[in-house]
Amino acid sequence: MITNQIDALISLIEDPDEIIFSQVKSEIKNYGADVIPKLEKERETSSFGPLYIDRIDQLIQSIQLESISEKMKEWHASEEKDLLEGALLINQFQYPSYNPDLIRKEITRIRQDVWLELNDNLTGFEKVRIMNHILFNVHGFSGNKSNYTSPNNSFLGDVLSSKKGSPLSLAILYQVLANSLDIPIYGVNLPNHFILCYMDEHGIASMLDETVAENGILFYINPFSDGTVIHKNEIDEFLFHLNLPEKVKFYKPCDNSDIINRLINNLIFGFQEKGDELKVEGLRELQNVFARIKTNS
């Protein structure tokens, strides 16, 4: 019975009367995210024209956006703000029917390969060398330098299948793997770039550099360059070339909400480059979720 009702409503989507479409849209949205696979199938198989397809796209994004916005609020309110779960929500924005367990399973497989090479006697540098070998040599991940602004570089499912990513998406994958193995690696929100830092567990940094020691960081990692280890002076140089001051926040680890917010920003830019205003509009709404939370906190 419910299926028949949904089918009847979908058949009215192409009605040229905007008032009728508005009513139909409202009723279809009441069924929630469960109706999305049916709408996607209808989009793929329908012989109707551009108006119908455009309205289907609007419906899918509207339903999906409401669902993701609520989940994003819950994610942001959680104490942990699990980075992988945040990235999976962004992946769901583009691929509402994609099974997130497929991503979790692939990350678990890569984690297992890293874990087999680790032992308790390794230094931080040695652990990073192993992670780099597994990620960039064994599994073949690399920075997508030829299509840098493509939105596909930001969706975790696409990154895992293509083995190509942006500085941020590769850093997210790297951090998720590291943290699942109790390796203290976290994101650093540099302007125009994104890197990682290895947090000092044993006070080693204090013997190397007082400024680094203040931030509790042993060294930095650039996942976009196959995990190259870099140091504070190279960040100083990077900021100098950008004519930017050496602010403390450019050297310290950021929290996971900053990472997901930056991921949304990257996608807004990427979809603007493609001229996909519908996606940009949806992403700005997700961005507003963060803004509203910060205003109310």
C-alpha positions as CSV (number, residue, x, y, z in Angstrom):
1,M,0.0,0.0,0.0
2,I,2.8,2.5,1.0
3,T,4.7,1.6,-2.2
4,N,1.7,2.4,-4.3
5,Q,1.3,5.7,-2.6
6,I,4.9,6.6,-3.2
7,D,4.7,5.5,-6.8
8,A,1.6,7.7,-7.3
9,L,3.4,10.7,-5.8
10,I,6.5,10.1,-7.9
11,S,4.3,10.1,-11.0
12,L,3.2,13.7,-10.2
13,I,6.8,15.1,-9.9
14,E,6.8,16.3,-13.5
15,D,3.5,18.2,-13.2
16,P,4.3,21.7,-14.5
17,D,2.2,23.3,-11.7
18,E,4.7,24.4,-9.1
19,I,2.0,24.4,-6.4
20,I,1.2,20.7,-7.1
21,F,5.0,19.9,-7.1
22,S,5.4,21.7,-3.8
23,Q,2.7,19.5,-2.2
24,V,4.1,16.4,-3.8
25,K,7.6,17.2,-2.6
26,S,6.3,17.8,0.9
27,E,4.5,14.5,1.0
28,I,7.4,12.5,-0.4
29,K,9.8,14.1,2.1
30,N,7.6,12.7,4.9
31,Y,8.8,9.2,4.0
32,G,12.3,10.2,4.9
33,A,15.6,8.7,3.7
34,D,14.0,5.3,3.0
35,V,12.5,6.7,-0.2
36,I,15.9,7.8,-1.6
37,P,16.8,4.4,-3.3
38,K,13.4,4.5,-5.1
39,L,14.0,8.1,-6.3
40,E,17.5,7.2,-7.5
41,K,16.2,4.2,-9.4
42,E,13.5,6.4,-11.0
43,R,16.1,8.9,-12.0
44,E,18.2,6.3,-13.8
45,T,15.3,4.5,-15.6
46,S,12.9,7.3,-16.3
47,S,12.3,8.6,-19.9
48,F,11.0,12.0,-18.6
49,G,12.7,15.2,-19.5
50,P,15.2,17.6,-17.7
51,L,12.5,19.1,-15.4
52,Y,11.7,15.7,-14.0
53,I,15.4,14.8,-13.4
54,D,16.1,18.2,-11.8
55,R,13.1,17.8,-9.4
56,I,14.2,14.2,-8.6
57,D,17.7,15.6,-7.8
58,Q,16.2,18.4,-5.6
59,L,14.1,15.9,-3.7
60,I,17.0,13.5,-3.1
61,Q,19.2,16.3,-1.9
62,S,16.5,17.9,0.3
63,I,15.7,14.6,2.0
64,Q,19.3,13.6,2.4
65,L,20.3,17.0,3.7
66,E,17.8,17.0,6.4
67,S,19.0,13.5,7.5
68,I,22.7,14.4,7.4
69,S,22.1,17.7,9.1
70,E,20.5,16.0,12.1
71,K,23.2,13.4,12.2
72,M,25.9,16.1,11.9
73,K,24.4,17.9,14.9
74,E,24.5,14.6,16.9
75,W,28.1,14.0,15.7
76,H,29.2,17.5,16.8
77,A,27.5,17.2,20.2
78,S,29.2,13.9,20.9
79,E,32.3,14.0,23.1
80,E,34.5,11.9,20.8
81,K,33.6,13.5,17.4
82,D,34.9,10.4,15.7
83,L,36.7,11.5,12.6
84,L,35.8,8.5,10.4
85,E,32.1,8.9,11.3
86,G,32.3,12.6,10.3
87,A,33.9,11.7,7.0
88,L,31.3,9.0,6.4
89,L,28.5,11.6,6.8
90,I,30.1,13.8,4.1
91,N,30.4,10.7,1.9
92,Q,26.7,10.1,2.4
93,F,25.9,13.6,1.2
94,Q,27.1,12.6,-2.3
95,Y,26.3,8.9,-2.2
96,P,23.1,8.4,0.0
97,S,22.7,4.7,-0.8
98,Y,26.4,3.8,-0.4
99,N,27.0,1.3,2.4
100,P,29.4,2.9,4.9
101,D,30.4,-0.5,6.1
102,L,32.2,-1.1,2.8
103,I,34.5,1.9,3.7
104,R,34.9,0.7,7.3
105,K,35.8,-2.8,6.0
106,E,38.5,-1.5,3.5
107,I,40.0,0.7,6.2
108,T,40.1,-2.3,8.6
109,R,41.9,-4.2,5.9
110,I,44.6,-1.5,5.5
111,R,44.9,-1.2,9.3
112,Q,45.6,-4.9,9.5
113,D,48.5,-4.6,7.0
114,V,50.0,-1.8,9.1
115,W,49.4,-3.6,12.4
116,L,51.3,-6.7,11.2
117,E,54.5,-4.5,10.8
118,L,54.3,-2.7,14.1
119,N,55.9,-3.6,17.5
120,D,56.3,-1.9,20.8
121,N,60.0,-1.1,20.3
122,L,59.6,1.2,17.3
123,T,60.2,4.9,17.4
124,G,57.7,7.4,16.1
125,F,59.7,7.9,12.9
126,E,59.8,4.1,12.4
127,K,56.0,3.8,12.9
128,V,55.5,6.6,10.3
129,R,57.9,4.9,7.9
130,I,55.8,1.7,8.1
131,M,52.5,3.6,7.7
132,N,54.0,5.3,4.6
133,H,55.1,2.1,3.1
134,I,51.8,0.3,3.6
135,L,49.6,3.3,2.4
136,F,51.7,4.7,-0.4
137,N,53.7,1.7,-1.6
138,V,51.7,-1.4,-0.9
139,H,48.2,0.1,-1.4
140,G,49.3,2.8,-3.9
141,F,47.6,5.9,-2.5
142,S,48.9,9.2,-3.8
143,G,48.0,12.9,-4.1
144,N,45.8,13.8,-7.0
145,K,48.0,16.5,-8.4
146,S,46.5,16.4,-12.0
147,N,42.9,17.0,-10.8
148,Y,43.5,18.8,-7.5
149,T,40.1,20.5,-7.0
150,S,37.9,17.6,-8.0
151,P,35.1,16.9,-5.4
152,N,35.9,13.2,-5.8
153,N,39.2,13.9,-3.9
154,S,37.2,14.6,-0.8
155,F,34.8,11.7,-0.6
156,L,36.3,8.8,1.3
157,G,34.6,6.1,-0.8
158,D,36.1,7.7,-4.0
159,V,39.6,8.0,-2.4
160,L,39.6,4.4,-1.4
161,S,38.6,3.2,-4.8
162,S,40.7,5.5,-6.9
163,K,43.7,5.6,-4.5
164,K,43.8,9.4,-5.2
165,G,43.1,12.1,-2.8
166,S,43.6,15.7,-1.6
167,P,45.9,16.7,1.2
168,L,42.9,16.7,3.5
169,S,41.3,13.4,2.5
170,L,44.7,11.6,2.6
171,A,45.3,13.1,6.0
172,I,41.9,12.0,7.3
173,L,42.6,8.4,6.1
174,Y,46.1,8.5,7.7
175,Q,44.8,9.9,11.0
176,V,42.0,7.4,11.2
177,L,44.4,4.5,10.6
178,A,47.0,5.9,13.1
179,N,44.5,6.6,15.9
180,S,42.9,3.1,15.5
181,L,46.4,1.8,16.2
182,D,47.0,4.1,19.1
183,I,49.6,6.2,17.2
184,P,49.3,9.8,18.3
185,I,48.9,11.5,14.9
186,Y,46.5,14.4,14.4
187,G,45.6,17.0,11.8
188,V,47.2,20.5,11.5
189,N,45.0,23.1,9.8
190,L,47.6,25.0,7.7
191,P,46.3,27.6,5.3
192,N,46.2,26.4,1.7
193,H,47.4,22.9,2.8
194,F,46.7,20.3,5.4
195,I,49.3,18.2,7.2
196,L,49.6,16.0,10.3
197,C,51.6,16.1,13.4
198,Y,53.1,13.3,15.6
199,M,52.4,14.2,19.2
200,D,55.3,13.8,21.6
201,E,54.6,10.8,24.0
202,H,58.0,10.7,25.8
203,G,59.2,14.3,26.1
204,I,61.6,13.9,23.2
205,A,60.6,17.2,21.6
206,S,61.9,19.2,24.6
207,M,65.4,18.0,23.7
208,L,64.9,19.2,20.1
209,D,63.2,22.5,19.9
210,E,61.6,24.6,22.7
211,T,58.8,26.0,20.4
212,V,57.9,22.5,19.2
213,A,58.0,21.3,22.8
214,E,55.5,23.9,23.8
215,N,53.0,22.4,21.4
216,G,53.9,18.9,22.4
217,I,54.8,17.9,18.9
218,L,57.7,15.7,17.8
219,F,57.5,16.2,14.0
220,Y,55.0,16.8,11.1
221,I,53.9,14.6,8.2
222,N,52.8,15.6,4.7
223,P,50.4,12.8,3.4
224,F,50.1,14.5,0.0
225,S,53.8,13.9,-0.5
226,D,53.7,10.2,0.4
227,G,54.0,10.9,4.1
228,T,57.2,13.0,4.0
229,V,58.4,14.0,7.5
230,I,58.8,17.7,7.9
231,H,59.8,20.0,10.8
232,K,58.7,23.4,12.2
233,N,61.2,25.4,10.1
234,E,59.6,24.1,6.9
235,I,56.2,25.3,8.1
236,D,57.8,28.7,8.9
237,E,59.1,28.8,5.3
238,F,55.7,27.8,3.9
239,L,54.0,30.6,5.8
240,F,56.7,33.1,4.8
241,H,56.1,32.4,1.2
242,L,52.3,32.9,1.7
243,N,53.1,36.2,3.5
244,L,51.3,35.0,6.6
245,P,52.2,35.4,10.3
246,E,53.4,32.4,12.3
247,K,50.2,32.0,14.3
248,V,50.2,29.2,17.0
249,K,47.1,27.6,15.4
250,F,49.1,26.8,12.3
251,Y,51.4,24.6,14.2
252,K,49.1,22.9,16.7
253,P,46.7,19.9,16.2
254,C,43.1,21.0,15.3
255,D,40.0,19.2,16.5
256,N,38.0,16.9,14.3
257,S,35.1,19.4,13.8
258,D,37.7,21.7,12.2
259,I,38.7,18.9,9.9
260,I,35.1,18.1,8.8
261,N,34.3,21.8,8.4
262,R,37.4,22.2,6.1
263,L,36.3,19.1,4.2
264,I,32.9,20.9,3.5
265,N,34.8,24.0,2.4
266,N,36.9,22.1,0.0
267,L,33.8,20.5,-1.5
268,I,32.1,23.9,-1.9
269,F,35.1,25.1,-3.9
270,G,35.2,21.9,-6.0
271,F,31.5,22.0,-6.9
272,Q,31.7,25.7,-7.6
273,E,34.4,25.0,-10.1
274,K,32.1,22.4,-11.7
275,G,29.1,24.9,-11.7
276,D,27.0,22.5,-9.6
277,E,25.0,25.1,-7.6
278,L,22.6,22.5,-6.2
279,K,25.5,20.7,-4.4
280,V,27.0,24.1,-3.3
281,E,23.7,25.1,-1.8
282,G,23.4,21.8,0.1
283,L,27.0,22.0,1.4
284,R,26.5,25.6,2.6
285,E,23.5,24.3,4.6
286,L,25.8,21.7,6.2
287,Q,28.3,24.4,6.9
288,N,25.6,26.5,8.6
289,V,25.0,23.6,11.0
290,F,28.5,24.2,12.3
291,A,28.0,27.9,12.4
292,R,24.8,27.6,14.4
293,I,26.3,25.1,16.9
294,K,29.2,27.5,17.5
295,T,26.9,30.5,18.0
296,N,24.8,28.6,20.5
297,S,27.7,27.1,22.4
